[in-house]
Amino acid sequence: MIWRRVMALEWRIMKRDPSLIWVLSLFAIFLVLSSLAGGDHADSLEEGLSRSQTEIDNRFQALESQMGNLKADSPLQSKDPRDPVWMGQDGGAQLAILPPGPLAPIAIGERDLHPQAIRITTDLNLTAEGETETPMVAPSRLRTGALDPTFLFVVLFPLVVIALSYELLSGERERGTLAMLLSQPVSQSELVVGKALARAGALSVVTLLFAGIGLAVAGVDWTGPGTLSHFFLYGLILICWALFWFAAAVLVNAWSPSSARNALTLVGIWLSLVVIIPGLVQVGIDTFYPAPSAIDLMHEARESSQDVESKLNDMEGRHDVDTKQAGYAAKVVQVQDELAARAKPVLETLRRQVKERRDVIQMLQYTSPAIVVQLALEDVAGSGAIRHQRFEEQSDTYHETFRSFFVSRIKEEKTLGAEDLALIPKMTFQEEPFGALSGRVLTGIAFLFLSAFGLLMLALPGLRKIGRLTR
């Protein structure tokens, strides 16, 4: 076909164009650097989680050793590993951990906003108590965002495409070569499509190659479960995102006679789709579906903790001394159950607000392809809202299981033995089935592809006006 010959010719021209080589080279460098930045964040997080888990393992080894040195009939002491009350509240505390995804360097996403690990005890926790070993996040980065591949692709990648495509047709006119090209057996549509596909192909090759190199340098385990399948989705997102912007460039070239006007129009489209519309969507969601008030939740948590301390202080005896009132532990559980019942409506309201907000975001993502790409890349990286929501739901379920383990022994007035340490429940995060994840991501990819196809259809009437730009 003729457009294939145009592509081959365009490839030869691009090889001799130093400005194009410089643009692609700078983009490749920034892609690797952004992958390194995302990988550094993921490595720091994983190291912090590892230190936290090591602390738990060492603590349980010490408890096992301490329990072996205690006599079965000796009275309970302070911080006694046989005491189910103290073990549930402190000594036997566990962590619910959300591990980084297989392609974590792609997007920091909501890892800065939600805990990656939650300390689990028998106490009533209205607010999640995060583990303490994970590094703190600089406030300036929370305001400005992080340099990761997602930021690069959503914000800067369209500008690279614009730089490569704003003068696909108008440039031939301004150089005086359009009339000569159209004198050959090639239509204006075949000329523009061939040039666009050649440049899109060059950019896609560079993008996929250095995206893989960047992830490899960032320390991604390519043999890990799900890595290759997630990278496949990653590549599809990037290719369709590039096709969307090249299609937009073809549309603008089809109806505008000037390269300067093309560049200005494309930058205006970029500003609207990447900056203005996502900003308006965020303002609308914050206005009509505001995030649950952390202040109200903290007040409720503070009042609950004060009530617990007040009621427990009214009881005679304490659980951490040798002599204590009979049935004290059971009364502790009763007080906690009463507070849990009081807090249940607050937590249900919070979860409903969070779900409504997340559902609206998922629905409004189609107002801008930039939002679609952002959410899709966060899903592939394992740092999206849905994965964090699954983690919080599983943590709540685990907290109930953990608490039941100790409460049942407290109510039966049983002490813990060495064999009970191994029976304390632990949590392993269950990932979302890949079919559900890929279905959600592929829906976004289909939206990008259909949007690109629609832009090309809008460009056809202008491209069919043979020689229109030669006048």
C-alpha positions in Angstrom: 0.0 0.0 0.0 1.1 3.6 -0.7 1.0 4.6 3.0 3.6 1.9 3.7 5.9 3.6 1.2 5.3 6.9 2.9 6.2 5.3 6.3 9.4 3.9 4.9 10.3 7.3 3.5 9.4 9.0 6.7 11.6 6.6 8.6 14.6 7.6 6.5 13.9 11.2 7.0 13.6 10.9 10.7 17.0 9.2 11.0 18.5 12.3 9.5 16.6 14.8 11.7 18.7 15.8 14.7 15.9 17.6 16.5 13.7 14.5 16.5 16.6 12.4 17.7 17.2 14.9 20.5 13.5 14.9 21.5 13.4 11.1 21.7 16.7 10.9 23.5 15.6 13.3 26.2 12.3 11.5 26.6 14.1 8.2 27.0 16.4 9.7 29.7 13.5 11.2 31.6 11.7 7.9 31.4 14.5 6.0 33.0 15.0 8.6 35.7 11.3 8.6 36.5 11.4 4.8 36.8 14.3 5.1 39.2 12.5 7.6 41.3 9.4 5.4 41.5 11.6 2.4 42.2 13.4 4.2 45.0 10.1 5.0 46.7 8.9 1.4 46.3 12.2 0.1 47.7 12.1 2.4 50.7 8.5 1.2 51.4 9.4 -2.4 51.0 12.4 -2.0 53.3 10.3 -0.3 55.9 7.7 -3.1 55.8 10.5 -5.7 56.1 11.9 -4.0 59.2 8.4 -3.9 60.7 7.9 -7.6 60.0 11.3 -8.4 61.4 10.4 -6.6 64.6 7.3 -8.8 64.9 9.2 -12.0 64.4 11.8 -11.0 67.0 9.1 -10.1 69.4 7.4 -13.4 69.1 10.7 -15.3 69.5 11.2 -13.4 72.8 7.6 -14.1 73.9 8.1 -17.8 73.2 11.4 -17.8 75.1 9.7 -16.0 78.0 6.8 -18.3 78.1 9.1 -21.3 78.3 10.7 -19.9 81.4 7.4 -19.4 83.2 5.7 -22.0 85.3 2.2 -23.0 84.3 0.8 -22.4 87.8 2.6 -19.2 88.6 0.4 -16.0 88.9 0.2 -13.6 85.9 2.7 -10.8 85.9 3.1 -7.6 84.1 3.4 -8.1 80.3 2.9 -11.8 80.8 2.7 -13.7 77.4 0.1 -16.0 79.1 -2.3 -13.1 79.6 -4.7 -12.9 76.6 -5.7 -9.3 77.5 -2.1 -7.9 77.3 -1.2 -10.1 74.4 -4.2 -9.0 72.4 -3.6 -5.3 73.2 0.2 -5.2 72.8 2.4 -8.3 73.1 0.8 -10.3 70.3 0.0 -7.3 68.0 0.3 -8.1 64.3 0.6 -6.2 61.0 -1.8 -6.3 58.1 0.5 -5.5 55.2 -0.2 -4.4 51.6 2.8 -5.4 49.6 4.0 -3.3 46.7 2.7 -4.4 43.3 4.9 -6.2 40.8 5.3 -2.9 38.8 5.3 -0.6 41.8 7.8 1.9 40.3 5.2 2.9 37.6 3.1 5.0 40.0 3.3 6.1 43.6 -0.4 6.8 43.3 -2.3 6.6 46.6 0.6 5.0 48.5 1.3 8.5 50.0 -2.3 8.8 51.1 -3.2 5.4 52.5 -1.3 3.2 55.0 0.6 0.2 53.5 0.5 -1.6 56.9 -1.9 -1.4 59.8 -1.2 -2.5 63.3 -3.8 -5.0 64.5 -4.8 -5.4 68.2 -7.9 -6.3 70.1 -8.6 -2.6 70.8 -11.2 -0.7 68.9 -9.4 1.3 66.2 -11.6 3.9 64.5 -8.5 5.3 62.8 -5.9 3.0 61.3 -2.7 2.9 63.2 0.0 2.6 60.6 3.3 0.8 61.1 6.1 3.1 62.2 9.1 1.9 60.2 8.0 3.1 56.7 9.7 6.4 55.8 7.8 9.6 56.2 6.7 11.5 53.1 8.0 15.0 52.6 5.0 17.5 52.7 6.4 19.4 49.7 6.0 16.2 47.6 2.5 15.7 48.8 1.7 19.1 47.3 3.6 19.0 44.1 3.3 15.3 43.2 6.1 12.8 42.7 8.3 12.2 39.6 7.2 8.7 38.5 6.5 7.3 35.0 2.7 8.0 35.5 3.4 11.7 35.9 5.7 11.6 32.9 3.2 9.8 30.7 0.1 11.7 31.7 1.5 15.2 31.8 4.7 15.3 29.6 4.3 12.5 27.1 1.5 14.4 25.1 3.9 17.3 24.7 6.5 14.9 23.1 3.8 13.7 20.7 2.9 17.3 19.9 6.5 18.1 19.2 6.7 15.2 16.7 3.4 15.7 15.0 2.3 19.4 14.9 3.6 19.9 11.4 2.7 16.6 9.7 1.0 18.2 6.8 1.5 21.9 7.2 5.2 21.5 7.4 5.2 20.0 3.9 3.2 23.0 2.6 5.6 25.5 4.3 8.6 23.8 2.9 7.0 23.8 -0.6 7.1 20.0 -0.9 3.4 19.2 -0.6 2.5 19.9 -4.2 5.4 17.6 -5.4 4.3 14.8 -3.0 0.7 15.0 -4.2 1.8 14.8 -7.8 2.7 11.2 -7.0 0.1 8.4 -6.8 -0.6 9.2 -3.1 -3.6 10.8 -1.5 -3.4 13.5 1.2 -4.9 11.0 3.7 -2.3 8.3 2.9 0.4 10.9 3.2 -0.6 12.1 6.6 -1.5 8.7 8.0 1.8 7.2 6.8 3.8 10.1 8.3 1.9 9.8 11.6 2.3 6.0 11.8 6.0 6.3 11.2 6.5 8.8 14.0 4.1 6.9 16.3 6.0 3.7 15.6 9.3 5.3 16.4 8.0 6.8 19.6 6.3 3.6 20.6 9.5 1.6 20.1 11.5 4.1 22.2 8.8 4.2 24.9 8.4 0.4 25.3 12.2 -0.2 25.2 13.1 2.4 27.8 10.0 1.7 29.9 11.3 -1.9 30.2 14.9 -0.7 30.8 13.7 1.8 33.4 11.8 -0.8 35.3 14.8 -3.2 35.2 17.1 -0.6 36.5 14.5 0.2 39.2 14.8 -3.4 40.4 11.6 -5.0 39.1 11.6 -8.8 39.4 10.7 -9.9 35.9 10.3 -13.5 37.0 7.8 -12.6 39.7 4.1 -13.6 39.5 2.1 -11.1 37.4 5.1 -9.0 36.2 4.9 -9.8 32.5 1.1 -9.7 32.3 1.1 -6.3 34.1 3.8 -5.0 31.7 1.7 -6.1 28.8 -1.1 -4.0 30.0 1.3 -1.2 30.7 2.5 -1.3 27.1 -1.0 -1.3 25.7 -1.9 1.8 27.7 1.1 3.7 26.5 0.6 2.7 22.8 -3.1 3.7 22.8 -2.2 7.0 24.7 0.3 7.8 21.9 -2.2 6.9 19.2 -4.8 9.2 20.8 -2.4 12.2 20.6 -1.2 11.4 17.1 -4.9 11.2 16.0 -5.5 14.6 17.6 -2.5 15.9 15.6 -3.9 14.5 12.4 -7.2 16.1 13.0 -5.6 19.5 13.7 -3.3 19.2 10.6 -6.4 18.3 8.5 -8.2 21.5 9.2 -5.4 24.1 9.9 -3.0 25.5 7.3 -0.3 26.8 9.7 2.2 24.8 11.8 2.2 27.6 14.4 -1.6 27.4 14.7 -1.4 23.6 14.9 1.1 23.8 17.8 -1.0 26.3 19.6 -4.2 24.3 19.1 -2.6 21.1 20.3 -1.2 22.7 23.3 -4.7 24.1 24.1 -6.1 20.6 23.8 -3.4 19.3 26.1 -4.1 22.1 28.6 -7.8 21.3 28.5 -7.6 17.5 28.8 -4.6 17.2 31.1 -5.0 20.2 33.4 -8.4 21.9 33.2 -10.9 19.1 33.0 -9.1 16.9 35.6 -9.0 19.9 37.9 -12.7 20.6 37.4 -13.6 17.0 38.0 -11.6 17.0 41.3 -13.3 20.3 42.4 -16.7 18.9 41.6 -16.1 15.6 43.5 -14.7 17.5 46.5 -17.8 19.8 46.4 -20.6 17.3 45.9 -18.9 14.1 47.3 -16.4 15.4 49.9 -14.0 13.0 51.5 -15.1 11.8 55.0 -14.1 14.2 57.7 -10.9 13.0 59.4 -11.5 15.5 62.2 -14.9 14.1 63.0 -13.5 10.6 63.1 -10.6 11.6 65.3 -13.1 13.2 67.7 -15.1 10.0 67.8 -11.9 8.0 68.4 -10.8 10.3 71.2 -14.1 10.2 72.9 -14.2 6.4 72.6 -10.7 6.0 74.1 -11.6 8.4 77.0 -14.8 6.3 77.7 -12.7 3.2 77.7 -10.2 4.6 80.2 -13.0 6.0 82.4 -14.9 2.7 82.6 -11.8 0.6 83.1 -10.5 2.9 85.9 -13.9 2.5 87.6 -13.2 -1.2 87.8 -11.2 -2.5 90.7 -7.9 -4.1 89.8 -5.8 -4.0 86.6 -4.9 -6.6 84.1 -1.1 -6.0 84.3 -0.6 -6.7 88.0 -0.5 -10.0 90.0 -3.7 -9.4 91.9 -6.8 -8.5 89.9 -10.5 -8.6 90.2 -12.2 -11.7 89.1 -13.8 -11.3 85.7 -11.8 -8.2 85.0 -10.7 -9.3 81.5 -14.3 -10.2 80.6 -15.4 -6.7 81.6 -12.7 -5.2 79.4 -14.2 -7.1 76.4 -17.7 -6.0 77.4 -16.7 -2.4 77.4 -14.9 -2.7 74.0 -18.0 -4.4 72.6 -20.2 -1.5 73.8 -17.9 1.0 72.2 -17.8 -1.0 69.0 -21.6 -0.9 68.8 -21.5 2.9 69.3 -18.9 3.4 66.6 -20.5 1.1 64.1 -22.8 3.8 62.5 -19.9 6.2 62.2 -17.7 3.6 60.4 -20.6 2.6 58.1 -21.2 6.2 57.2 -17.5 6.7 56.4 -17.4 3.6 54.2 -20.5 4.6 52.3 -19.0 8.1 51.6 -15.7 6.5 50.5 -17.5 4.1 48.2 -19.7 6.8 46.7 -16.7 9.0 46.1 -14.8 6.2 44.4 -17.8 5.2 42.2 -18.2 8.8 41.0 -14.5 9.1 40.2 -14.7 5.8 38.1 -17.7 7.2 36.2 -16.2 10.7 35.6 -12.8 9.4 34.4 -14.2 9.3 30.8 -14.6 13.1 30.8 -10.8 13.2 30.0 -8.5 10.5 28.5 -5.8 11.8 30.9 -7.9 10.6 33.9 -8.4 7.2 32.2 -4.6 6.8 31.7 -3.9 8.0 35.3 -6.3 5.5 36.9 -5.2 2.7 34.5 -1.5 3.1 35.3 -2.2 3.2 39.0 -4.1 0.0 38.7 -1.3 -1.7 36.8 1.2 -0.4 39.4 -0.9 -1.7 42.3 -1.2 1.8 43.9 -4.8 2.5 42.8 -7.8 3.3 45.0 -9.5 -0.1 44.4 -6.5 -2.1 45.6 -6.2 0.0 48.7 -9.9 -0.4 49.3 -9.5 -4.2 49.1 -6.7 -4.0 51.6 -8.8 -2.0 54.1 -11.7 -4.4 53.8 -9.4 -7.4 54.3 -7.8 -5.6 57.2 -11.2 -5.1 58.9 -12.0 -8.8 58.4 -8.7 -9.8 59.8 -9.1 -7.5 62.8 -12.4 -9.3 63.6 -10.7 -12.7 63.3 -7.7 -11.5 65.4 -9.9 -10.1 68.1 -12.1 -13.2 68.2 -9.1 -15.3 68.9 -8.3 -13.5 72.1 -11.8 -12.6 73.1 -12.9 -16.3 73.1 -10.1 -17.1 75.5 -10.8 -14.1 77.7 -14.4 -15.0 78.1 -13.5 -18.6 78.9 -10.9 -17.3 81.4 -8.1 -19.3 79.7 -4.5 -18.4 79.7 -2.3 -18.8 76.6 0.2 -21.5 76.2 3.3 -21.9 74.0 1.2 -23.7 71.4 -1.2 -20.7 71.2 1.5 -18.4 69.9 1.6 -20.2 66.6 -2.2 -20.1 66.4 -2.5 -16.3 66.5 -4.1 -15.4 63.2 -1.9 -13.7 60.5 -3.0 -12.0 57.4 -1.9 -12.5 53.8 -3.3 -9.9 51.4 -5.4 -11.5 48.6 -4.8 -9.8 45.3 -7.7 -8.9 43.0 -8.2 -11.6 40.3 -6.2 -10.6 37.2 -9.3 -10.9 35.1 -11.0 -8.2 37.1 -8.0 -5.9 36.9 -7.4 -6.5 33.2 -11.0 -6.0 32.4 -11.0 -2.6 34.1 -7.8 -1.6 32.4 -8.8 -2.9 29.0 -12.0 -0.9 29.2 -9.9 2.3 29.6 -7.6 1.1 26.7 -10.7 0.6 24.5 -11.9 4.1 25.4 -8.5 5.5 24.2 -8.5 3.5 21.0 -12.1 4.4 20.1 -11.4 8.1 20.9 -8.4 8.0 18.6 -10.5 6.3 15.9 -13.2 9.0 16.3 -10.6 11.8 15.9 -9.4 10.2 12.6 -12.9 10.0 11.3 -13.4 13.7 12.0 -10.1 14.4 10.1 -11.1 12.5 7.0 -13.3 15.3 5.4 -10.4 17.7 5.6 -7.9 15.2 4.4 -10.0 14.3 1.3 -9.7 17.9 0.0 -6.7 17.0 -2.3 -4.2 19.8 -2.4 -6.2 22.0 -0.1 -3.0 23.2 1.7 -1.2 24.0 -1.5 -3.2 27.1 -2.2 
